[in-house]
Structure formats: C-alpha cells, structure tokens
Amino acid sequence: MITIVRFLIGFVVLFPFLLGQQRREKQALSLSDLYRISLPGIINVVGAMLFLQLAVFYGKASTSAILISSNPIFVFFLAPLILKEKLSPGRLAGMLLGLGGIIFVIRGDIPSLVSGSDPALGFIYGLLASFTFALFTVMAKKQVLRYGNVRFNTISFLVGALILLIVSLLIGLDLTFEITGPNIAYIAYLGLFVTVAAYLFYFAGLRNVPTTTGSMIFFLKPFLASFLSWLLLGEKISPLQICGIILIIGGIYLGQRCAPAVRDEVTAT
C-alpha cells in the first residue's frame, strides 16, 4: 500500500506541472505514446518495487538494498541492446571497481545477510528487483528524452500505481496500514523526496550522460549507509569497508571520466 500511495502522491504533485506543459506545447498524446510511457512505469512500480518489498519480507533489508544497488551491472548489458549505447574499456573498468567496492563494503555484514525467513527466496526477489529496475532505467531514458521528464514521470507514476493496486487486490495482498502522524509524515517524505525529487533529478542527470555511467550512482548507496551508520549510530567501519569505499569512489570517477557527453535528443524509433 505504501508503494501505491507514494507514487500516487508523485502523480498529484506533478500533475499541475503536466497541465501547464500541455497548455504550452499543445502536444496531444496518442495511445501508442501512452503505451510507451506507461510500460516502463509498470515495470518499475509493479515489477521492481514489488520484488523489492518481497525481497525485504523474505530476506533482509540490507541484502535487498545491496542487490538493488547492483542494478548498474544489468544496465551495463541492457543499454547497448536497447539504446545502442557504445561501451568502453574505461567504463567497464569503472563498473568492475564499483562492484568490487560494494562487495568489500558488505563483506563484514555477511552473517546478517544470510538471515531472514527465507534467505534464498529473498535473494531471488532481490535479483529480480535489480534486473527490473535496470530494465526500467534503460527503457525510461528513451521516453524521457522523447516526452520530457515531467510528462513521463507523471503518467508512469499514475499508471504504475493503478496497475499495482489491481495486482495487489487480485493476489490478496494486505493494503491496510495504520494512519498515524508519523506514518503520514513518512509516506509524505517517500512521495515528495524519494519519488518526485529523486526520479526527476535521476532522469535529469541521465539526459546528459550514458545510462551505464549515470546508473553507477547507485554504487554510492552501500557507502552512504556505512557512513551514516558510523556518523549517527556510532557503528565501526572496518579497514575492508574503507577499501571498498575507495574502490566505489574510484569506479564512479573512472566511469565519469570515460563517459562522452550525450545529446539531449532521441530518434522516433
């Protein structure tokens, strides 16, 4: 239910901006346009987000976060197939450095990663979440370039949330949650910052760099989690994790250095 509500909040926030854009540009959308916009949104909301919740339920939140952070690996192979992006040895090296850094950062948490009600099933769902989010990223970039950031996200948020609602009702998922002040504040934060702001900024960045390079920002999540745990909770960072952090930063730097500029356009194919 939280996933549905956060994307509906995203739709409500962005809808007035979409109306303003439609009035200025007077661009009518055909059924094929709506299909191109909606399909990535369904893959993200119904696929990636649902798989992620199942991964957390059956496994561990930390494991799920790490797996979803590894989605640039899938992007690396999907982008040349779907977007015809050219790969380079430098970006491949940066990708491998970042992946190695993630492994180093989580190495000390292995005992907790294998716990959960069904760790194997949680791991499978985590991989599915990572793959579907990578597929969403690659497919969405093309449509953001075609239709614009606001138009794409507004429509994909709405369609994805509605389809997830239908799927949840069909498979009997519990859609209830306790309405309290803290819960409302939490959902509002998810809708405004984790959904609206995050998606708009993410795709604004992807307009200017190759998808493989832009998606590597996800490698920062395990690093930030370790850093904030040290800063706010007083948890120790091991020497191995420090090495992982250095590898992650080096991988992102190398990927950016080897990334050519991307023109803000897309063909009509």
C-alpha positions in Angstrom: 0.0 0.0 0.0 2.8 2.4 0.8 4.3 1.9 -2.7 0.9 2.7 -4.3 0.4 5.8 -2.2 3.9 7.2 -2.7 3.6 7.0 -6.5 0.0 8.5 -6.3 1.5 11.4 -4.3 4.1 11.8 -7.0 1.3 12.0 -9.6 -0.7 14.5 -7.6 2.3 16.7 -7.1 3.5 16.6 -10.8 0.0 16.8 -12.4 -0.3 20.6 -12.3 3.1 20.9 -13.9 2.0 18.5 -16.6 -1.1 20.5 -17.3 1.0 23.7 -17.7 3.4 21.9 -20.0 0.5 20.6 -22.1 -1.0 24.0 -22.4 2.3 25.5 -23.6 3.3 22.8 -26.0 -0.2 21.6 -27.1 1.2 18.1 -27.7 -1.6 15.5 -28.0 -0.7 12.0 -26.8 -1.8 9.1 -28.9 -2.5 5.6 -27.5 0.9 4.5 -28.7 2.5 7.4 -26.8 0.7 6.4 -23.6 1.8 2.8 -24.1 5.5 3.9 -24.5 5.3 6.0 -21.3 3.2 3.5 -19.3 5.2 0.3 -19.9 8.4 1.5 -18.1 6.3 2.8 -15.2 4.6 -0.6 -14.9 7.9 -2.4 -15.0 9.2 -0.1 -12.2 6.2 0.1 -9.9 4.7 -3.3 -10.4 7.9 -5.1 -11.1 10.9 -3.6 -9.3 9.2 -2.1 -6.3 7.0 -5.2 -5.7 10.0 -7.5 -6.0 12.0 -5.3 -3.6 9.2 -5.4 -1.0 9.1 -9.2 -1.3 12.9 -9.4 -1.0 12.7 -7.4 2.2 9.9 -9.6 3.5 11.6 -12.9 2.9 15.2 -11.8 3.4 17.0 -8.8 4.9 16.5 -5.1 4.2 20.3 -4.7 4.0 20.6 -7.6 1.5 17.8 -6.1 -0.7 19.4 -2.7 -0.6 22.7 -4.1 -1.8 21.1 -6.1 -4.6 19.1 -3.1 -5.9 22.3 -1.1 -5.7 23.9 -3.6 -8.1 21.4 -2.8 -10.9 24.1 -0.9 -12.9 25.5 -4.3 -13.8 22.3 -5.2 -15.6 22.1 -1.6 -17.1 25.6 -2.2 -18.5 24.4 -5.1 -20.6 20.9 -3.8 -21.4 21.9 -0.3 -22.6 23.8 -1.4 -25.7 20.8 -3.7 -26.7 18.0 -1.2 -26.2 19.6 2.2 -26.5 22.6 1.2 -28.8 25.0 2.9 -26.4 28.6 2.2 -27.0 30.7 0.7 -24.2 34.3 1.5 -23.5 37.0 -0.4 -21.6 37.2 2.6 -19.1 33.5 2.4 -18.2 33.8 -1.4 -17.9 36.7 -1.0 -15.5 34.8 1.6 -13.5 31.8 -0.8 -13.3 34.0 -3.6 -12.0 35.7 -1.3 -9.5 32.3 -0.2 -8.2 31.1 -3.7 -7.9 34.2 -4.8 -6.1 33.8 -1.9 -3.7 30.2 -3.0 -2.9 31.5 -6.5 -2.1 34.1 -5.1 0.2 31.7 -2.8 2.0 29.2 -5.6 2.7 31.8 -8.3 3.5 31.7 -7.6 7.2 27.9 -8.0 7.3 27.7 -11.5 5.8 26.3 -13.1 9.0 23.3 -10.7 8.9 22.8 -11.0 5.2 22.0 -14.7 5.3 19.3 -14.3 7.9 15.6 -13.9 7.3 12.5 -16.0 6.9 13.7 -17.4 3.6 17.1 -16.0 2.6 17.2 -17.9 -0.8 13.8 -16.6 -1.9 14.7 -13.1 -0.7 17.9 -13.2 -2.7 16.0 -14.3 -5.8 13.4 -11.5 -5.4 16.3 -9.0 -4.8 17.9 -10.0 -8.1 14.6 -9.7 -9.9 14.1 -6.2 -8.4 17.6 -5.2 -9.5 17.0 -6.5 -13.1 13.6 -4.9 -13.5 14.8 -1.6 -12.2 17.7 -1.7 -14.6 15.3 -2.5 -17.5 13.1 0.4 -16.3 16.0 2.8 -16.3 17.1 1.9 -19.8 13.6 2.0 -21.3 12.6 5.1 -19.4 15.6 7.2 -20.5 14.5 6.9 -24.1 10.9 8.0 -23.3 12.2 10.9 -21.0 14.2 12.2 -23.9 11.2 11.9 -26.2 8.4 13.2 -24.0 10.1 15.2 -21.2 10.9 14.4 -17.6 7.6 15.8 -16.1 5.3 14.2 -18.6 6.9 10.8 -18.5 7.1 10.6 -14.7 3.5 12.0 -14.1 1.9 9.4 -16.4 4.1 6.5 -15.4 3.6 7.2 -11.7 -0.2 7.1 -12.1 -0.4 4.0 -14.4 2.1 2.1 -12.4 0.3 2.8 -9.1 -3.1 1.8 -10.5 -1.8 -1.4 -12.1 -0.1 -2.3 -8.8 -3.3 -1.7 -6.9 -5.2 -4.0 -9.3 -2.5 -6.7 -9.0 -2.4 -6.4 -5.2 -6.2 -6.9 -5.0 -6.1 -9.9 -7.3 -3.4 -11.7 -5.3 -4.8 -10.7 -2.0 -2.1 -8.5 -0.6 -2.8 -6.6 2.6 -3.3 -3.0 1.7 -4.1 -1.6 5.1 -1.8 0.5 7.3 -2.2 2.4 10.5 -2.9 6.1 9.9 -0.8 8.0 12.5 1.0 11.3 12.4 4.5 9.7 12.0 3.2 7.3 9.3 1.7 10.2 7.3 4.9 12.1 7.6 6.9 9.1 6.5 4.7 8.5 3.4 4.8 12.2 2.6 8.6 12.0 2.7 8.6 9.0 0.4 6.2 10.6 -2.0 7.9 14.1 -2.2 11.6 13.2 -1.9 12.2 9.5 -2.6 9.7 9.6 -5.5 9.2 13.0 -7.1 12.5 14.7 -6.4 14.6 11.5 -6.8 13.1 10.4 -10.1 13.2 13.9 -11.6 16.8 14.5 -10.6 17.9 11.0 -11.7 16.5 11.3 -15.2 17.7 14.9 -15.5 21.1 13.6 -14.9 20.7 10.7 -17.3 19.8 13.1 -20.1 23.5 14.3 -20.1 25.5 11.1 -19.6 25.3 7.5 -20.9 22.9 5.3 -19.0 25.6 3.0 -17.8 27.5 5.9 -16.3 24.5 7.6 -14.7 23.2 4.4 -13.1 26.6 3.9 -11.3 25.4 6.4 -8.7 23.6 3.5 -7.1 27.0 2.2 -6.1 27.1 5.0 -3.5 24.2 3.6 -1.5 26.1 1.0 0.5 28.9 3.5 1.1 26.4 6.1 2.3 24.7 3.5 4.5 28.0 2.6 6.1 29.0 6.3 6.5 25.7 7.3 8.1 25.7 4.3 10.4 29.1 5.4 11.6 28.1 9.0 11.9 24.7 8.6 13.5 24.8 5.2 15.2 28.5 5.0 16.1 29.0 1.8 14.2 32.5 1.0 13.3 33.8 1.0 9.7 36.3 -1.8 9.1 39.5 -1.3 7.0 38.0 -3.6 4.4 35.0 -1.3 4.2 37.3 1.7 3.8 39.0 -0.1 0.9 35.5 -0.7 -0.6 34.6 3.0 -0.3 37.8 4.0 -2.1 37.0 1.5 -4.9 33.4 2.8 -5.2 34.6 6.4 -5.5 37.3 5.4 -7.9 34.9 3.4 -10.0 32.4 6.3 -10.3 35.2 8.7 -11.1 36.6 6.4 -13.8 33.1 5.9 -15.3 32.5 9.6 -15.4 36.0 10.3 -17.0 35.3 7.8 -19.7 31.8 8.9 -20.4 31.1 11.0 -23.6 28.6 13.8 -23.5 25.1 12.7 -24.5 23.0 14.9 -26.8 19.5 15.8 -25.4 17.6 14.1 -28.2 16.2 10.7 -29.3 15.1 9.3 -32.6 11.5 8.5 -33.2 12.1 4.8 -33.5 
